[in-house]
């Protein structure tokens, strides 16, 4: 479902295509800055399994763990996947705080979701000394995760569009931890001088964002979105 959040055509994150070699990835991006990868994998088969109908048929009765959209508090709520899709998967209410906003992202039961993940083709690049872990999510338009940081990883959009905001580790963004990304975009973002604005871009299906270790990032789903991340831990 298309959302009501407009897409910002400006993209300040560097892009690369399938010609990017592993050695160049390590040299230019792995430890220094984010990059958007296009055409490095083909996940059309995985995408075909991620339609609403296919996911409900495969996982409808299974419980999923929802998280609050808050930077520092991680309240969890377990509901059947079908209940989440049919009753909770709605556009973000701009007036709701992050602690009152629940979304499905990251807490996947690999016994149940493992067969689906076997069809996913991850980006071909790795950081030496790390191993990948998948994190799958579905969220309504206007939803997202406020600014936070962790280890390096990739994030691919399967359906919908997802806007990203990124700051390097030494540039802590100004935000309230219980403010949703949508509220931050509406209230704080317009007041930022150009020099204080984040790197940003909107990902479309099939595009993959890589973010290095400890980079601050916040996300905003412009539509009802399906996405999967590969965390390098």
Residue frames as a rotation matrix with the C-alpha (Angstrom) as fourth column:
UNK 1
0.580 0.814 0.000 0.00
0.814 -0.580 0.000 0.00
0.000 0.000 -1.000 0.00
UNK 2
-0.201 -0.635 0.746 1.38
0.571 -0.695 -0.437 3.36
0.796 0.338 0.502 -1.00
UNK 3
-0.152 0.073 -0.986 1.91
0.953 -0.253 -0.166 5.73
-0.262 -0.965 -0.031 1.88
UNK 4
0.840 0.494 0.225 1.35
0.528 -0.841 -0.120 9.43
0.130 0.219 -0.967 2.27
UNK 5
0.429 -0.771 -0.470 5.00
0.161 -0.446 0.880 10.25
-0.889 -0.454 -0.067 2.97
UNK 6
0.945 -0.055 -0.324 6.52
-0.323 -0.328 -0.888 12.01
-0.058 0.943 -0.328 -0.05
UNK 7
0.588 -0.787 0.185 9.73
0.784 0.611 0.106 10.73
-0.197 0.082 0.977 -1.55
UNK 8
0.598 -0.521 -0.609 12.77
-0.312 -0.851 0.422 12.99
-0.739 -0.063 -0.671 -1.44
UNK 9
0.987 -0.160 0.007 14.49
0.070 0.391 -0.918 12.73
0.144 0.906 0.397 -4.84
UNK 10
0.376 -0.907 0.187 17.85
-0.818 -0.420 -0.392 13.86
0.435 -0.005 -0.901 -3.46
UNK 11
0.957 -0.202 -0.210 20.30
0.269 0.891 0.366 11.06
0.113 -0.406 0.907 -2.66
UNK 12
0.576 -0.781 0.241 23.61
-0.769 -0.618 -0.162 11.86
0.276 -0.092 -0.957 -0.97
UNK 13
0.377 -0.448 0.811 24.78
-0.311 0.763 0.566 8.27
-0.872 -0.466 0.148 -0.48
UNK 14
-0.422 -0.623 -0.659 27.26
-0.853 0.026 0.521 6.98
-0.307 0.782 -0.542 -3.03
UNK 15
0.703 0.687 0.183 26.03
-0.535 0.681 -0.500 4.27
-0.468 0.254 0.846 -5.41
UNK 16
-0.551 -0.826 -0.117 27.77
-0.721 0.401 0.565 1.26
-0.420 0.396 -0.817 -6.93
UNK 17
0.515 0.722 -0.462 26.71
-0.856 0.458 -0.238 -1.48
0.040 0.519 0.854 -9.35
UNK 18
0.969 -0.023 0.247 27.71
-0.016 0.988 0.152 -5.07
-0.247 -0.151 0.957 -10.07
UNK 19
0.579 -0.813 0.061 31.12
0.141 0.027 -0.990 -3.95
0.803 0.582 0.130 -11.30
UNK 20
0.410 -0.419 0.810 32.18
-0.865 -0.461 0.199 -3.23
0.290 -0.782 -0.551 -7.71
UNK 21
0.051 -0.491 -0.870 34.81
-0.029 0.870 -0.492 -5.79
0.998 0.050 0.030 -6.72
UNK 22
0.755 0.211 -0.621 35.27
0.544 0.328 0.772 -7.19
0.367 -0.921 0.132 -3.23
UNK 23
-0.200 -0.918 -0.342 38.69
0.980 -0.184 -0.080 -5.59
0.011 -0.351 0.936 -2.88
UNK 24
-0.669 0.010 0.743 37.29
0.214 -0.955 0.205 -2.20
0.712 0.296 0.637 -3.91
UNK 25
0.481 0.876 0.039 34.39
0.099 -0.099 0.990 -2.62
0.871 -0.473 -0.135 -1.47
UNK 26
0.514 -0.363 -0.777 36.86
0.856 0.270 0.441 -3.25
0.050 -0.892 0.450 1.36
UNK 27
-0.521 -0.846 0.110 39.05
0.847 -0.529 -0.056 -0.35
0.106 0.064 0.992 0.30
UNK 28
-0.752 0.190 0.632 36.39
0.095 -0.916 0.389 2.31
0.653 0.352 0.671 -0.27
UNK 29
-0.016 0.930 0.368 33.35
-0.498 -0.327 0.804 1.46
0.867 -0.170 0.468 1.87
UNK 30
0.134 0.238 -0.962 33.66
0.423 0.864 0.273 -1.38
0.896 -0.444 0.015 4.36
UNK 31
-0.098 -0.285 -0.953 35.21
0.995 0.000 -0.102 0.67
0.029 -0.958 0.284 7.15
UNK 32
-0.870 -0.444 -0.216 34.57
0.447 -0.894 0.038 4.25
-0.210 -0.063 0.976 6.09
UNK 33
-0.668 0.642 -0.376 31.21
-0.616 -0.760 -0.204 5.12
-0.417 0.096 0.904 4.50
UNK 34
-0.005 0.769 0.639 27.86
0.033 0.639 -0.769 3.72
-0.999 0.017 -0.029 3.35
UNK 35
-0.845 -0.189 -0.500 27.07
-0.486 -0.114 0.866 2.72
-0.221 0.975 0.005 -0.21
UNK 36
0.271 0.945 0.183 23.95
-0.576 0.311 -0.755 1.69
-0.771 0.099 0.629 -2.13
UNK 37
-0.798 -0.557 0.231 24.41
-0.227 0.632 0.741 -1.44
-0.559 0.539 -0.630 -4.23
UNK 38
0.320 0.892 -0.320 22.29
-0.716 0.007 -0.698 -2.10
-0.620 0.452 0.641 -7.31
UNK 39
0.695 0.085 -0.714 22.27
-0.658 0.475 -0.584 -5.24
0.290 0.876 0.386 -9.42
UNK 40
-0.382 -0.909 0.166 24.67
-0.906 0.334 -0.260 -7.24
0.180 -0.250 -0.951 -7.24
UNK 41
-0.890 0.187 0.415 22.08
0.032 0.935 -0.353 -9.98
-0.454 -0.300 -0.839 -6.55
UNK 42
-0.574 0.782 -0.243 18.78
-0.486 -0.087 0.869 -11.20
0.659 0.617 0.430 -7.97
UNK 43
-0.953 0.259 0.157 16.11
-0.029 0.438 -0.899 -11.83
-0.301 -0.861 -0.410 -5.33
UNK 44
-0.468 0.819 -0.331 13.09
-0.807 -0.244 0.538 -12.11
0.360 0.519 0.775 -7.61
UNK 45
-0.265 0.359 -0.895 12.45
0.146 0.932 0.331 -15.67
0.953 -0.043 -0.299 -6.33
UNK 46
-0.769 -0.048 -0.638 12.58
0.638 0.017 -0.770 -14.48
0.048 -0.999 0.017 -2.71
UNK 47
-0.879 0.459 -0.133 10.33
-0.445 -0.887 -0.122 -11.53
-0.174 -0.048 0.984 -3.54
UNK 48
-0.374 0.765 -0.524 7.72
-0.483 0.321 0.815 -13.90
0.792 0.558 0.249 -5.01
UNK 49
-0.281 0.221 -0.934 7.55
0.637 0.771 -0.009 -15.67
0.718 -0.597 -0.358 -1.63
UNK 50
-0.821 -0.162 -0.548 7.08
0.545 -0.510 -0.665 -12.40
-0.172 -0.845 0.507 0.28
UNK 51
-0.559 0.729 0.396 3.67
-0.141 -0.554 0.821 -11.34
0.817 0.403 0.412 -1.02
UNK 52
-0.413 0.498 0.763 0.96
-0.910 -0.260 -0.323 -10.83
0.038 -0.827 0.561 1.58
UNK 53
0.614 0.753 -0.235 -0.87
-0.754 0.648 0.105 -13.97
0.231 0.113 0.966 0.44
UNK 54
0.298 -0.571 -0.765 2.23
-0.005 0.800 -0.599 -16.20
0.955 0.182 0.236 0.49
UNK 55
-0.715 -0.630 0.303 3.43
-0.268 -0.153 -0.951 -14.98
0.646 -0.761 -0.059 3.88
UNK 56
-0.157 0.741 0.652 0.01
-0.987 -0.096 -0.128 -15.34
-0.032 -0.664 0.747 5.50
UNK 57
0.710 0.435 -0.554 -0.35
-0.519 0.855 0.007 -18.87
0.477 0.283 0.832 4.11
UNK 58
0.106 -0.789 -0.606 3.08
0.162 0.614 -0.772 -19.88
0.981 -0.016 0.192 5.40
UNK 59
-0.761 -0.607 -0.230 3.28
0.366 -0.109 -0.924 -18.05
0.536 -0.787 0.305 8.73
UNK 60
-0.119 0.812 0.572 -0.23
-0.209 -0.584 0.785 -16.82
0.971 -0.026 0.239 9.64
UNK 61
0.796 0.562 -0.227 -0.69
0.082 0.271 0.959 -18.72
0.600 -0.782 0.170 12.92
UNK 62
0.073 -0.850 -0.522 2.92
0.880 0.301 -0.367 -18.42
0.469 -0.433 0.770 14.10
UNK 63
0.796 0.156 -0.585 3.72
0.484 -0.744 0.461 -15.79
-0.363 -0.650 -0.668 16.75
UNK 64
0.136 -0.779 0.612 5.97
0.647 -0.398 -0.651 -12.89
0.751 0.485 0.449 15.83
UNK 65
0.087 -0.212 -0.973 7.75
0.930 -0.333 0.156 -10.57
-0.357 -0.919 0.168 18.24
UNK 66
0.553 0.191 0.811 7.07
0.540 -0.823 -0.174 -6.86
0.634 0.534 -0.559 17.77
UNK 67
-0.358 -0.750 -0.556 9.41
0.934 -0.296 -0.201 -4.11
-0.014 -0.591 0.806 19.01
UNK 68
0.650 0.512 -0.562 8.79
0.530 -0.835 -0.148 -0.53
-0.545 -0.201 -0.814 20.04
UNK 69
0.421 -0.458 0.783 10.14
0.696 -0.390 -0.602 2.24
0.582 0.799 0.155 17.80
UNK 70
0.975 -0.148 0.164 12.29
-0.220 -0.704 0.676 3.72
0.016 -0.695 -0.719 20.55
UNK 71
0.376 -0.908 -0.185 16.07
-0.546 -0.056 -0.836 4.15
0.749 0.415 -0.516 20.47
UNK 72
-0.574 -0.758 0.311 16.85
-0.648 0.188 -0.738 2.89
0.500 -0.625 -0.599 23.96
UNK 73
-0.299 0.527 0.796 13.82
-0.706 0.440 -0.556 0.94
-0.642 -0.728 0.240 25.17
UNK 74
-0.751 -0.081 -0.655 13.13
-0.565 0.591 0.576 -2.47
0.341 0.802 -0.490 23.72
UNK 75
-0.275 0.750 0.601 9.68
-0.608 0.348 -0.713 -3.47
-0.745 -0.562 0.361 24.86
UNK 76
-0.938 -0.068 -0.341 8.53
-0.308 0.616 0.725 -6.63
0.161 0.785 -0.598 23.08
UNK 77
-0.083 0.954 0.288 5.03
-0.742 0.134 -0.657 -7.87
-0.665 -0.268 0.697 22.31
UNK 78
-0.956 -0.219 0.197 4.19
-0.065 0.809 0.585 -11.29
-0.287 0.546 -0.787 20.83
UNK 79
0.055 0.985 -0.161 1.19
-0.635 -0.090 -0.767 -11.63
-0.770 0.145 0.621 18.52
UNK 80
0.188 0.052 0.981 0.19
0.569 0.808 -0.152 -14.10
-0.800 0.587 0.123 15.77
UNK 81
-0.810 -0.586 0.027 1.62
0.339 -0.430 0.837 -13.01
-0.479 0.687 0.547 12.41
UNK 82
-0.420 0.726 0.544 -1.88
0.793 0.002 0.610 -12.89
0.442 0.687 -0.576 10.89
UNK 83
0.525 0.611 -0.592 -3.07
0.829 -0.523 0.196 -10.52
-0.190 -0.594 -0.782 13.62
UNK 84
-0.216 -0.692 -0.689 -0.12
0.359 -0.713 0.603 -8.23
-0.908 -0.117 0.402 12.96
UNK 85
-0.909 -0.188 0.373 -0.74
0.402 -0.159 0.902 -8.13
-0.110 0.969 0.220 9.20
UNK 86
-0.305 0.896 0.323 -4.50
0.747 0.014 0.665 -7.69
0.591 0.444 -0.673 9.41
UNK 87
0.668 0.691 -0.277 -4.83
0.689 -0.432 0.582 -5.36
0.282 -0.579 -0.765 12.40
UNK 88
0.567 -0.499 -0.656 -1.53
0.418 -0.512 0.751 -3.70
-0.710 -0.699 -0.082 13.33
UNK 89
-0.457 -0.762 0.459 0.14
0.779 -0.094 0.620 -3.13
-0.430 0.641 0.636 9.97
UNK 90
0.648 0.746 0.152 -1.11
0.755 -0.602 -0.262 0.42
-0.104 0.284 -0.953 9.51
UNK 91
0.191 -0.560 0.806 0.33
0.367 -0.721 -0.587 3.82
0.910 0.408 0.068 8.58
UNK 92
-0.582 -0.525 -0.621 2.20
0.777 -0.133 -0.615 5.56
0.240 -0.841 0.485 11.38
UNK 93
0.680 0.732 -0.037 0.14
0.683 -0.614 0.395 7.92
0.266 -0.294 -0.918 13.51
UNK 94
0.007 -0.766 0.643 2.22
0.288 -0.615 -0.735 11.15
0.958 0.190 0.216 13.60
UNK 95
0.309 0.189 0.932 1.04
-0.676 -0.645 0.355 11.88
0.668 -0.740 -0.072 17.12
UNK 96
0.982 0.098 -0.159 2.13
0.023 0.782 0.623 8.56
0.185 -0.616 0.766 18.65
UNK 97
0.379 -0.885 0.269 5.38
-0.877 -0.251 0.410 8.22
-0.295 -0.391 -0.872 20.57
UNK 98
-0.227 -0.579 -0.783 7.93
-0.769 0.600 -0.221 5.58
0.598 0.552 -0.581 19.70
UNK 99
-0.920 -0.149 0.363 7.13
-0.370 0.640 -0.674 3.61
-0.131 -0.754 -0.644 22.85
UNK 100
-0.086 0.966 0.243 3.52
-0.364 0.197 -0.910 3.30
-0.927 -0.167 0.335 21.64
UNK 101
0.446 0.171 -0.879 4.47
-0.892 0.010 -0.451 2.24
-0.068 0.985 0.157 18.11
UNK 102
0.152 -0.338 0.929 4.98
-0.235 0.900 0.367 -1.48
-0.960 -0.274 0.058 17.43
UNK 103
0.467 -0.036 -0.884 6.59
-0.884 0.016 -0.468 -2.95
0.031 0.999 -0.024 14.35
UNK 104
0.868 -0.145 0.475 7.83
0.079 0.985 0.156 -6.35
-0.490 -0.098 0.866 13.22
UNK 105
0.698 -0.700 -0.153 11.54
-0.403 -0.207 -0.892 -6.31
0.592 0.684 -0.426 12.57
UNK 106
-0.068 -0.982 0.176 14.42
-0.799 -0.052 -0.598 -8.45
0.597 -0.181 -0.782 13.63
UNK 107
-0.415 -0.075 0.907 13.11
-0.780 0.542 -0.312 -10.92
-0.468 -0.837 -0.283 16.18
UNK 108
0.215 0.461 -0.861 12.73
-0.876 0.480 0.038 -13.84
0.431 0.746 0.507 13.79
UNK 109
0.362 -0.042 0.931 12.27
-0.522 0.819 0.239 -17.40
-0.773 -0.572 0.275 14.98
UNK 110
-0.305 -0.597 -0.742 14.74
-0.936 0.044 0.350 -19.15
-0.176 0.801 -0.572 12.67
UNK 111
-0.769 0.152 0.621 13.09
0.098 0.988 -0.122 -22.53
-0.631 -0.033 -0.775 13.15
UNK 112
0.216 0.960 0.180 9.95
0.499 0.050 -0.865 -21.11
-0.840 0.276 -0.468 11.53
UNK 113
0.780 0.132 -0.612 11.40
-0.310 -0.768 -0.560 -18.48
-0.544 0.627 -0.558 9.18
UNK 114
-0.169 -0.967 0.191 14.53
-0.299 0.235 0.925 -20.39
-0.939 0.100 -0.329 8.18
UNK 115
-0.123 0.135 0.983 12.94
0.758 0.652 0.005 -22.07
-0.641 0.746 -0.182 5.11
UNK 116
0.894 0.434 0.110 12.04
0.411 -0.697 -0.588 -18.63
-0.179 0.571 -0.801 3.73
UNK 117
0.623 -0.703 -0.343 15.52
-0.510 -0.697 0.504 -17.22
-0.593 -0.139 -0.793 4.35
UNK 118
-0.061 -0.652 0.755 17.08
0.305 0.708 0.636 -20.10
-0.950 0.270 0.156 2.42
UNK 119
0.392 0.301 0.869 15.72
0.908 0.022 -0.418 -18.45
-0.145 0.953 -0.265 -0.74
UNK 120
0.957 -0.046 -0.286 17.35
-0.041 -0.999 0.025 -15.09
-0.287 -0.012 -0.958 -0.02
UNK 121
0.405 -0.863 0.303 20.55
0.818 0.194 -0.541 -14.22
0.408 0.467 0.784 -1.89
UNK 122
0.683 -0.156 -0.714 22.63
0.446 -0.685 0.576 -11.95
-0.579 -0.712 -0.398 0.38
UNK 123
0.838 -0.479 -0.262 25.10
-0.544 -0.685 -0.485 -9.36
0.053 0.548 -0.835 -0.92
UNK 124
0.781 -0.520 -0.346 28.39
0.305 0.801 -0.515 -11.02
0.545 0.297 0.784 -1.93
UNK 125
-0.061 -0.863 0.502 30.57
-0.196 -0.482 -0.854 -8.90
0.979 -0.151 -0.140 0.37
UNK 126
0.726 0.207 -0.656 31.69
0.557 0.382 0.737 -9.69
0.403 -0.901 0.162 3.92
UNK 127
0.539 -0.602 0.590 33.76
-0.724 -0.688 -0.040 -7.98
0.430 -0.405 -0.807 6.59
UNK 128
-0.166 -0.664 -0.729 36.71
-0.074 0.746 -0.662 -10.16
0.983 -0.056 -0.173 7.67
UNK 129
-0.951 -0.288 -0.112 36.11
0.052 0.206 -0.977 -11.75
0.305 -0.935 -0.181 11.05
UNK 130
-0.500 0.845 0.189 32.31
-0.759 -0.322 -0.567 -11.41
-0.418 -0.427 0.802 10.97
UNK 131
-0.904 0.350 0.244 29.46
0.417 0.845 0.335 -13.82
-0.089 0.405 -0.910 10.27
UNK 132
-0.765 0.616 0.191 26.05
-0.379 -0.669 0.640 -12.86
0.521 0.417 0.745 8.81
UNK 133
-0.739 0.663 -0.115 22.67
0.529 0.467 -0.708 -13.00
-0.416 -0.585 -0.696 10.57
UNK 134
-0.646 0.561 0.517 19.35
0.396 -0.333 0.856 -12.20
0.653 0.758 -0.007 8.87
UNK 135
-0.702 0.531 -0.475 16.71
0.306 -0.378 -0.874 -9.85
-0.643 -0.759 0.103 10.20
UNK 136
-0.720 0.524 0.456 13.38
0.562 0.054 0.825 -9.76
0.408 0.850 -0.333 8.36
UNK 137
-0.700 0.459 -0.547 10.67
0.285 -0.523 -0.803 -7.15
-0.655 -0.718 0.235 8.76
UNK 138
-0.370 0.689 0.624 7.35
0.758 -0.164 0.631 -5.76
0.537 0.706 -0.461 7.54
UNK 139
-0.578 0.106 -0.809 6.15
0.589 -0.632 -0.504 -2.28
-0.564 -0.768 0.303 8.48
UNK 140
0.422 0.872 0.248 3.46
0.858 -0.295 -0.421 0.25
-0.294 0.390 -0.873 7.59
UNK 141
0.089 -0.345 0.935 3.93
0.663 -0.680 -0.314 3.52
0.743 0.647 0.168 5.75
UNK 142
0.445 0.006 0.896 5.41
-0.362 -0.914 0.186 6.27
0.819 -0.407 -0.404 7.88
UNK 143
0.988 -0.134 0.071 6.86
-0.006 0.437 0.900 3.80
-0.151 -0.890 0.431 10.36
UNK 144
0.452 -0.891 -0.049 10.55
-0.039 0.036 -0.999 3.36
0.891 0.453 -0.019 11.02
UNK 145
0.464 -0.425 -0.777 13.34
0.877 0.346 0.335 3.08
0.126 -0.836 0.533 13.53
UNK 146
0.986 -0.153 0.072 14.67
-0.162 -0.977 0.141 6.28
0.049 -0.150 -0.987 15.14
UNK 147
0.367 -0.926 -0.088 18.40
-0.628 -0.176 -0.758 6.99
0.686 0.333 -0.647 15.24
UNK 148
0.817 -0.243 0.523 20.57
-0.300 0.596 0.745 4.23
-0.493 -0.766 0.414 16.69
UNK 149
0.199 -0.777 -0.597 23.83
-0.915 0.071 -0.397 2.44
0.351 0.626 -0.697 15.89
UNK 150
0.723 -0.102 0.683 25.29
-0.258 0.878 0.404 -1.06
-0.641 -0.468 0.608 16.01
UNK 151
-0.244 -0.877 0.414 27.67
0.129 0.393 0.910 -3.20
-0.961 0.276 0.017 13.97
UNK 152
-0.693 -0.107 -0.713 27.96
-0.622 -0.411 0.667 -3.14
-0.365 0.905 0.218 10.17
UNK 153
-0.344 0.590 0.731 25.36
0.345 0.803 -0.486 -4.61
-0.873 0.085 -0.480 7.86
UNK 154
-0.985 0.163 0.047 23.33
0.006 -0.238 0.971 -4.59
0.170 0.957 0.234 4.68
UNK 155
-0.380 0.925 0.012 19.63
0.074 0.044 -0.996 -3.81
-0.922 -0.378 -0.085 4.26
UNK 156
-0.991 0.070 0.110 17.59
0.114 0.059 0.992 -4.67
0.063 0.996 -0.066 1.17
UNK 157
-0.367 0.923 -0.118 14.08
-0.680 -0.353 -0.642 -3.52
-0.635 -0.155 0.757 0.29
UNK 158
-0.826 0.157 0.541 11.88
0.366 0.879 0.304 -6.33
-0.428 0.450 -0.784 -1.06
UNK 159
-0.021 0.835 0.550 8.61
0.904 -0.220 0.368 -4.39
0.428 0.505 -0.750 -1.42
UNK 160
0.821 0.439 -0.365 7.91
0.553 -0.767 0.324 -0.69
-0.138 -0.468 -0.873 -0.94
UNK 161
0.249 -0.738 0.627 10.34
0.242 -0.579 -0.779 2.20
0.938 0.346 0.034 -0.48
UNK 162
0.679 -0.124 -0.724 12.51
0.734 0.073 0.675 2.94
-0.030 -0.990 0.141 2.54
UNK 163
0.627 -0.441 0.643 14.18
-0.104 -0.864 -0.492 6.26
0.772 0.241 -0.587 3.28
UNK 164
0.426 -0.607 -0.671 17.46
0.884 0.437 0.166 6.20
0.193 -0.663 0.723 5.21
UNK 165
0.791 -0.297 0.534 19.23
-0.337 -0.941 -0.025 8.90
0.511 -0.160 -0.845 7.22
UNK 166
0.641 -0.634 -0.432 22.87
0.719 0.694 0.049 8.32
0.269 -0.342 0.900 8.27
UNK 167
0.790 -0.501 0.353 25.53
-0.560 -0.824 0.085 10.09
0.248 -0.265 -0.932 10.34
UNK 168
0.052 -0.846 -0.530 29.13
-0.055 0.528 -0.848 8.98
0.997 0.073 -0.019 10.92
UNK 169
0.233 0.060 -0.971 30.08
0.814 0.533 0.229 7.76
0.531 -0.844 0.075 14.42
UNK 170
-0.630 -0.596 -0.498 31.65
0.774 -0.535 -0.339 11.08
-0.065 -0.598 0.799 15.41
UNK 171
-0.895 0.385 0.226 28.55
-0.293 -0.888 0.354 13.13
0.337 0.251 0.907 14.54
UNK 172
-0.761 0.629 -0.161 25.74
0.583 0.552 -0.596 12.33
-0.286 -0.548 -0.786 16.99
UNK 173
-0.532 0.618 0.579 22.39
0.357 -0.457 0.815 13.45
0.768 0.640 0.023 15.52
UNK 174
-0.898 0.352 0.263 19.98
-0.427 -0.558 -0.711 15.67
-0.104 -0.751 0.652 17.44
UNK 175
-0.292 0.839 -0.459 16.90
-0.229 0.405 0.885 13.60
0.929 0.363 0.074 18.23
UNK 176
-0.132 0.341 0.931 14.62
-0.986 0.048 -0.157 12.53
-0.098 -0.939 0.330 21.07
UNK 177
-0.920 -0.392 0.017 14.87
-0.387 0.913 0.127 8.76
-0.065 0.110 -0.992 21.67
UNK 178
-0.538 0.788 0.301 11.09
0.448 0.569 -0.689 8.37
-0.714 -0.236 -0.659 21.98
UNK 179
0.084 0.509 -0.857 10.29
-0.587 -0.669 -0.455 10.44
-0.805 0.541 0.243 18.90
UNK 180
0.516 0.138 0.845 9.39
0.472 0.778 -0.415 8.48
-0.715 0.613 0.337 15.79
UNK 181
-0.584 -0.751 0.306 11.38
0.644 -0.200 0.738 9.04
-0.493 0.629 0.601 12.61
UNK 182
-0.066 0.651 0.756 8.28
0.881 -0.317 0.350 10.58
0.468 0.689 -0.553 11.02
UNK 183
0.857 0.375 -0.353 8.01
0.510 -0.719 0.472 13.15
-0.077 -0.584 -0.808 13.83
UNK 184
0.060 -0.921 -0.385 11.76
0.434 -0.324 0.841 13.88
-0.899 -0.217 0.380 13.59
UNK 185
-0.567 -0.251 0.785 11.42
0.821 -0.089 0.564 14.41
-0.072 0.964 0.257 9.83
UNK 186
0.291 0.807 0.514 8.50
0.779 -0.512 0.363 16.79
0.556 0.295 -0.777 10.32
UNK 187
0.959 0.224 -0.176 9.87
0.283 -0.685 0.671 18.79
0.030 -0.693 -0.720 13.26
UNK 188
0.467 -0.856 -0.223 13.67
0.119 -0.189 0.975 18.60
-0.876 -0.482 0.014 13.46
UNK 189
-0.044 -0.545 0.837 14.86
0.886 0.366 0.285 17.89
-0.462 0.754 0.467 9.94
UNK 190
0.555 0.286 0.782 13.57
0.720 -0.636 -0.279 21.19
0.417 0.717 -0.558 8.43
UNK 191
0.988 -0.157 -0.010 15.55
-0.125 -0.823 0.555 23.17
-0.095 -0.546 -0.832 11.03
UNK 192
0.450 -0.873 0.185 18.92
0.545 0.433 0.718 21.58
-0.707 -0.223 0.671 10.21
UNK 193
0.378 -0.450 -0.809 21.49
-0.697 -0.713 0.071 23.74
-0.609 0.538 -0.583 8.42
UNK 194
0.773 -0.050 -0.633 22.89
-0.527 0.505 -0.683 22.05
0.354 0.862 0.364 5.30
UNK 195
-0.218 -0.969 -0.116 26.13
-0.675 0.236 -0.699 21.16
0.704 -0.074 -0.706 7.09
UNK 196
-0.644 0.018 0.765 24.21
-0.698 0.396 -0.597 19.31
-0.313 -0.918 -0.242 9.82
UNK 197
0.456 0.852 -0.257 22.00
-0.884 0.400 -0.242 17.25
-0.103 0.337 0.936 7.54
UNK 198
0.153 -0.384 0.910 22.54
-0.230 0.882 0.411 13.49
-0.961 -0.272 0.047 7.38
UNK 199
-0.902 -0.228 -0.366 23.51
-0.426 0.349 0.834 11.44
-0.062 0.909 -0.412 4.39
UNK 200
-0.176 0.914 0.365 20.22
-0.330 0.295 -0.897 10.21
-0.927 -0.278 0.250 3.00
UNK 201
-0.808 0.045 -0.588 18.59
-0.572 0.180 0.800 8.25
0.142 0.983 -0.120 0.23
UNK 202
0.221 0.909 0.353 15.42
-0.825 0.367 -0.429 6.32
-0.520 -0.197 0.831 -0.57
UNK 203
-0.839 -0.489 0.240 15.86
-0.337 0.812 0.477 2.64
-0.428 0.319 -0.846 -1.35
UNK 204
0.157 0.853 -0.498 13.64
-0.987 0.120 -0.105 0.92
-0.030 0.508 0.861 -3.92
UNK 205
0.796 0.203 0.570 13.02
-0.287 0.956 0.059 -2.83
-0.533 -0.211 0.819 -4.30
UNK 206
0.838 -0.520 0.167 16.20
0.502 0.614 -0.609 -4.68
0.214 0.594 0.775 -5.18
UNK 207
0.272 -0.766 0.583 18.53
-0.243 -0.641 -0.728 -1.98
0.931 0.056 -0.360 -3.84
UNK 208
0.569 -0.215 -0.794 20.82
0.741 0.553 0.381 -2.75
0.357 -0.805 0.474 -0.91
UNK 209
0.653 -0.392 0.648 22.32
-0.469 -0.881 -0.060 -0.27
0.595 -0.264 -0.759 1.53
UNK 210
0.206 -0.653 -0.729 25.59
0.766 0.571 -0.295 -1.07
0.609 -0.498 0.618 3.29
UNK 211
0.741 -0.038 0.670 26.34
-0.371 -0.855 0.363 0.84
0.559 -0.517 -0.648 6.52
UNK 212
-0.202 -0.925 -0.322 29.67
-0.038 0.336 -0.941 0.59
0.979 -0.178 -0.103 8.37
UNK 213
-0.142 0.021 -0.990 30.21
0.885 0.450 -0.118 -0.16
0.443 -0.893 -0.083 12.05
UNK 214
-0.339 0.044 -0.940 28.77
0.817 -0.480 -0.318 2.37
-0.466 -0.876 0.127 14.53
UNK 215
-0.932 0.132 0.338 27.20
0.106 -0.791 0.602 4.64
0.347 0.597 0.723 11.93
UNK 216
-0.593 0.790 -0.153 24.07
-0.090 -0.255 -0.963 6.34
-0.800 -0.557 0.223 13.27
UNK 217
-0.937 0.347 -0.047 21.02
-0.043 0.018 0.999 5.59
0.348 0.938 -0.002 11.12
UNK 218
-0.450 0.890 0.076 17.26
-0.235 -0.036 -0.971 6.06
-0.862 -0.455 0.226 11.13
UNK 219
-0.946 0.158 0.284 14.72
0.325 0.431 0.842 4.62
0.011 0.888 -0.459 8.70
UNK 220
-0.383 0.874 -0.298 11.34
-0.487 -0.466 -0.739 5.68
-0.785 -0.138 0.604 7.36
UNK 221
-0.666 0.246 0.705 9.10
0.599 0.739 0.308 3.38
-0.445 0.627 -0.640 5.33
UNK 222
-0.836 0.346 -0.426 7.36
-0.480 -0.838 0.260 5.43
-0.268 0.422 0.866 2.65
UNK 223
-0.029 0.821 -0.570 5.00
-0.744 0.364 0.561 2.56
0.668 0.440 0.600 1.84
UNK 224
0.760 0.182 0.625 3.96
-0.507 0.767 0.393 -0.67
-0.407 -0.616 0.675 3.50
UNK 225
0.237 -0.837 -0.493 7.37
-0.895 0.010 -0.446 -2.30
0.378 0.547 -0.747 3.15
UNK 226
0.984 -0.150 0.096 9.00
0.107 0.929 0.354 -5.71
-0.143 -0.338 0.930 3.30
UNK 227
0.492 -0.870 0.038 12.74
-0.702 -0.423 -0.574 -5.66
0.515 0.256 -0.818 3.97
UNK 228
0.922 -0.289 -0.259 15.59
0.375 0.832 0.409 -7.87
0.097 -0.475 0.875 5.12
UNK 229
0.609 -0.766 0.205 18.91
-0.776 -0.629 -0.042 -6.99
0.161 -0.134 -0.978 6.72
UNK 230
0.653 -0.555 -0.515 22.13
0.446 0.832 -0.330 -8.95
0.612 -0.014 0.791 6.90
UNK 231
0.853 -0.348 0.388 23.93
-0.520 -0.631 0.576 -7.99
0.045 -0.693 -0.720 10.10
UNK 232
0.361 -0.830 -0.426 27.65
0.081 0.483 -0.872 -8.70
0.929 0.280 0.242 10.23
UNK 233
0.844 0.054 0.534 28.45
-0.511 -0.224 0.830 -9.63
0.164 -0.973 -0.162 13.82
